[in-house]
Amino acid sequence: MADSVKLLKTLTDINGISGFEYNVKSKMKEYLEPVSDEIIEDNLGGIFGKKNAKNGSKTILIAGHLDEIGFMVTRIDEDGYIKFTTIGGWWNQVMLSQKVTITTDEGKEIRGIIGSKPPHVLSPEERKKPVDVKDMFIDIGVDNKEAVEGLGIEIGNMVTPYSEFETLGDGNYLTAKAFDNRFGCALSVDVLNELKDDELGINLVSGATVQEEVGLRGAKVAANKIKPDLSIAVDVGIAYDTPGMKGQDHETKLGNGPLVLLMDGTNIGHVGFRKFIKNVAKEKGIDVQWDNITGGGTDAGSIHVANEGTPTISIGVPLRYMHSNVSILHKEDYLNAVKLVAEIVKALNDETVKNIMW
């Protein structure tokens, strides 16, 4: 358990937005190599460890994604303020007055703050509406363009939320900036660790794609390279256990176990695979939450239509405050998600895969 928490901390603390996942990939390679028979990489940056089947010809892909949401520098004005664009989905209201990190091409990290007007100077009309991203700026604490450039900051630099990993409250609640989706990266490593001494009836390819947050792009490449027979897209889901969220048509909450998506905006979970997972969870005594997300998608959207079609489903954990500088998940949900995916893999072989596909 302590190792899993350390793994989550290490991966979430790394900065890597869509298209800039190289440092996350490098760390993942360190974790994957000791527990894999081989490493598989694609040309966009996806990385996976493979554990070969002892007896069996089929392959299952376990895919998290390396990237987090963030920003990119688009302009530096004469007074040293930095303009930016969003990378991935942001709600404007969670952005103002937040700390960010600008990473230069040489890897230097520079702290900044997304500036905001104090309430004292806002008109009644301004108070009623969120600030548009085009009107936001980053303040790094200098007073001219030359000083910004002198620090190595250029147009095109990556900008990431700044928020340290912490354990909250009773020790089960964890907060970090990038559980979406370093959670999936960590799980893909922990599943390989969990199964390192097992003889499998299916080839296991477990790791993470790139550029999920900007259109499930890396999943297309990874699925076409790996050509899996089955796939699990590992990503976070939405927790409905906070004020303002309760009472809706969803009941997922932190601490009630991993969740399996019946469908999302890009994929209907394969019915045969869903039934198989339900039986495995019941047999192993793992509590599972079932949900659907109609307003977003996961890498399952790209994987399930790759090649000649791949039975695919999304498995994750509920997450509070998704797509913000902070998010919260429950440690036991994470550990049980690892257990669920590992048990699914152990139960697969050529015959069970054939039955799933009907």
Secondary structure, DSSP 8 states (H G I E B T S, - for coil): -HHHHHHHHHHHHS--BTT--HHHHHHHHHHHGGG-SEEEE-TTS-EEEEE--SS---EEEEEEE--B-EEEEEEE-TTS-EEEEEES---GGGTTT-EEEEE-TT--EEEEEE----GGG--HHHHTS---GGG--EE-S-SSHHHHHHTT--TT-EEEE----EEETTTTEEEES-HHHHHHHHHHHHHHHHTTTS--SSEEEEEEES--TTTSHHHHHHHHHH--SEEEEE--EE---STTTTTSS----TTS--EEEEEESS-B--HHHHHHHHHHHHHHT---EEEEESS---THHHHTTSTT---EEEEE-EEBS-SSS-EEEEHHHHHHHHHHHHHHHHT--HHHHHHHH-
